[in-house]
């Protein structure tokens, strides 16, 4: 949403896209690295349960938190944009999902690559077609996806607890 708002308000600046892609790669890699550190210390059912918790956090974040308002006077600083995007991405649903998938499947590299590529494609689309991402009706789709993730997390968590 931040990239879409900047692209709509200031034009599609290549620097914004490059910074967004770089931050996306860093945040996806950090999610996979965290899963790689934790996975060896856990049994398979514990990894699956923690993945269910990550899915639940992702669902809750998607359901409850809606994208903030657009900045009235956006900065032209790519450094400031880097910090804002990094703060957003380190705690967003996508990184929770990368972490959970990497942990549950014990497959960090495929999870990081899949999540990173998906993030890059979405950022490029937001940069190139910002009006699609700023459409207010997407809020309901986001909430529906959040509710779906919460229900899946509950089902997965109960399934794992029943098999322990």
C-alpha positions as CSV (number, residue, x, y, z in Angstrom):
1,X,0.0,0.0,0.0
2,X,2.9,2.4,0.8
3,X,4.5,1.7,-2.6
4,X,1.2,2.1,-4.4
5,X,0.4,5.4,-2.6
6,X,3.9,6.8,-3.4
7,X,3.7,5.8,-7.0
8,X,0.2,7.3,-7.4
9,X,1.2,10.6,-5.7
10,X,4.7,11.1,-7.0
11,X,4.9,8.9,-10.1
12,X,6.5,5.6,-10.7
13,X,10.1,6.4,-9.5
14,X,12.5,3.5,-10.2
15,X,14.3,4.1,-6.9
16,X,11.1,3.4,-5.0
17,X,10.7,0.0,-6.8
18,X,14.4,-0.9,-6.2
19,X,14.2,-0.1,-2.5
20,X,11.0,-2.0,-2.1
21,X,12.4,-5.1,-3.8
22,X,15.6,-4.9,-1.7
23,X,13.6,-4.6,1.5
24,X,11.3,-7.5,0.4
25,X,14.3,-9.7,-0.2
26,X,15.9,-8.8,3.2
27,X,12.7,-9.3,5.2
28,X,11.9,-12.7,3.5
29,X,15.5,-13.8,4.2
30,X,15.2,-12.8,7.8
31,X,11.9,-14.8,8.2
32,X,13.6,-17.9,6.7
33,X,16.7,-17.4,8.8
34,X,14.6,-17.3,12.0
35,X,12.9,-20.5,11.0
36,X,16.3,-22.1,10.2
37,X,17.6,-21.2,13.7
38,X,14.5,-22.6,15.5
39,X,13.7,-25.7,13.4
40,X,16.6,-27.9,14.7
41,X,15.5,-27.3,18.4
42,X,11.9,-28.6,17.8
43,X,10.2,-31.8,17.1
44,X,8.0,-32.1,13.9
45,X,4.7,-31.6,15.9
46,X,6.1,-28.6,17.7
47,X,7.3,-27.1,14.4
48,X,3.8,-27.6,13.0
49,X,2.2,-26.1,16.0
50,X,4.4,-23.0,15.8
51,X,3.6,-22.8,12.1
52,X,-0.1,-22.8,13.1
53,X,0.6,-19.9,15.5
54,X,2.4,-18.0,12.8
55,X,-0.6,-18.6,10.5
56,X,-2.9,-17.4,13.3
57,X,-0.8,-14.2,13.8
58,X,-0.8,-13.6,10.0
59,X,-4.6,-14.1,10.0
60,X,-5.1,-11.8,12.9
61,X,-2.8,-9.1,11.4
62,X,-4.7,-9.3,8.1
63,X,-8.1,-9.3,9.7
64,X,-7.6,-6.6,12.3
65,X,-5.0,-4.2,10.9
66,X,-6.0,-2.4,7.8
67,X,-3.5,-0.4,5.9
68,X,-2.9,3.1,7.3
69,X,-3.8,6.4,5.8
70,X,-1.7,7.7,3.0
71,X,0.9,10.3,4.1
72,X,-0.2,13.9,3.5
73,X,3.3,15.0,2.6
74,X,5.3,11.9,1.6
75,X,9.1,12.2,1.9
76,X,11.2,11.9,-1.2
77,X,14.0,10.2,0.8
78,X,14.7,6.6,-0.2
79,X,16.4,6.1,3.2
80,X,13.2,7.0,5.0
81,X,11.2,4.7,2.7
82,X,13.6,1.9,3.4
83,X,13.0,2.2,7.2
84,X,9.3,2.5,6.8
85,X,9.0,-0.5,4.5
86,X,11.4,-2.6,6.7
87,X,9.3,-1.8,9.8
88,X,6.1,-2.8,7.9
89,X,7.5,-5.9,6.4
90,X,9.2,-7.3,9.4
91,X,5.8,-7.6,11.2
92,X,3.4,-8.3,8.3
93,X,1.4,-11.3,7.5
94,X,3.5,-12.4,4.6
95,X,6.7,-12.7,6.7
96,X,4.7,-14.7,9.3
97,X,3.6,-17.0,6.6
98,X,7.2,-17.4,5.2
99,X,8.4,-18.2,8.7
100,X,5.5,-20.7,9.3
101,X,5.9,-22.5,6.0
102,X,9.7,-22.7,6.3
103,X,9.4,-24.0,9.8
104,X,6.6,-26.6,9.2
105,X,8.1,-28.0,6.0
106,X,11.7,-27.6,7.3
107,X,12.3,-26.0,3.9
108,X,13.7,-22.6,4.4
109,X,15.1,-21.8,1.0
110,X,11.9,-22.7,-1.0
111,X,9.8,-20.7,1.5
112,X,12.1,-17.7,1.2
113,X,12.3,-17.9,-2.6
114,X,8.5,-18.3,-2.9
115,X,7.7,-15.6,-0.5
116,X,10.3,-13.3,-1.9
117,X,9.3,-13.7,-5.5
118,X,5.6,-13.3,-4.6
119,X,6.4,-10.1,-2.7
120,X,8.5,-8.7,-5.5
121,X,5.7,-9.4,-8.0
122,X,3.1,-7.6,-5.7
123,X,5.4,-4.7,-5.2
124,X,6.1,-4.3,-8.9
125,X,2.3,-4.5,-9.6
126,X,1.7,-1.9,-6.8
127,X,4.4,0.4,-8.3
128,X,3.1,0.0,-11.9
129,X,-0.7,0.0,-11.2
130,X,-1.2,1.8,-7.9
131,X,-5.0,2.4,-8.4
132,X,-5.7,-1.4,-8.2
133,X,-4.0,-1.6,-4.8
134,X,-5.6,1.6,-3.4
135,X,-9.2,0.4,-4.2
136,X,-11.1,0.6,-0.9
137,X,-13.1,-2.6,-1.6
138,X,-9.9,-4.6,-1.2
139,X,-10.3,-4.1,2.6
140,X,-13.1,-6.7,2.6
141,X,-11.1,-9.2,0.7
142,X,-8.2,-8.7,3.1
143,X,-10.6,-9.3,6.1
144,X,-12.0,-12.4,4.4
145,X,-8.5,-13.8,3.9
146,X,-7.6,-13.0,7.5
147,X,-10.6,-14.8,8.8
148,X,-9.8,-17.8,6.5
149,X,-6.2,-17.9,7.9
150,X,-7.4,-17.8,11.4
151,X,-9.8,-20.7,10.8
152,X,-7.0,-22.7,9.2
153,X,-4.7,-21.9,12.1
154,X,-7.3,-23.1,14.6
155,X,-7.9,-26.3,12.6
156,X,-4.1,-27.0,12.2
157,X,-3.4,-26.2,15.9
158,X,-6.2,-28.5,17.1
159,X,-5.1,-31.2,14.7
160,X,-1.6,-31.1,16.0
161,X,-2.7,-31.1,19.6
162,X,-4.9,-34.1,18.9
163,X,-2.0,-36.1,17.5
164,X,0.5,-35.3,20.3
